[in-house]
Amino acid sequence: MRILITGASGAVGAALARSLAPTHELRGLSRDPARVAGDMALELVQGDALTGAGLDRALDGIEVCYYLIHSMEPSTDASFERRDRTAARRFAAAAAAAGVRRIIYLGGLLPSAGQARHTSQAASRWNASCSRRHPTVSRCGHRS
């Protein structure tokens, strides 16, 4: 299977790539490919979900995507929520246009019953932004 891993420079993305490499053809999307460990067996594409740069190339021929993008960098032009939503929408639209069959979205910790947390809000934003465009979105997380 041809799989795209976004956030391949992060701990989760790197571990996922190492786990999937023996049985799948992998590609990684990174804003800075130099930050991705050099020992990983994946083709790297430089790109940015927020601007849309590189998404068409990264998604070309891909069947499944792992969306592990959650920028925590400060911004002078938009709130975190707006940047997160913009990146998710751009990615979902590009994935749908490329014919991607499934997107696995890792949202972080899932809230315990009755707790409101940022990750729960992020998952809701992802669903509202992307599920209508790409009906095969799977959400993953870990119960706190």
Secondary structure as UniProt FT lines:
FT   STRAND          2..6
FT   TURN            7..9
FT   HELIX           11..20
FT   TURN            21..23
FT   STRAND          25..30
FT   HELIX           33..35
FT   TURN            38..39
FT   STRAND          43..46
FT   TURN            49..51
FT   TURN            53..54
FT   HELIX           55..59
FT   TURN            60..61
FT   STRAND          64..67
FT   HELIX           80..98
FT   STRAND          102..110
FT   TURN            113..114
FT   HELIX           118..126
FT   HELIX           127..131
FT   TURN            132..133
FT   STRAND          137..143
//
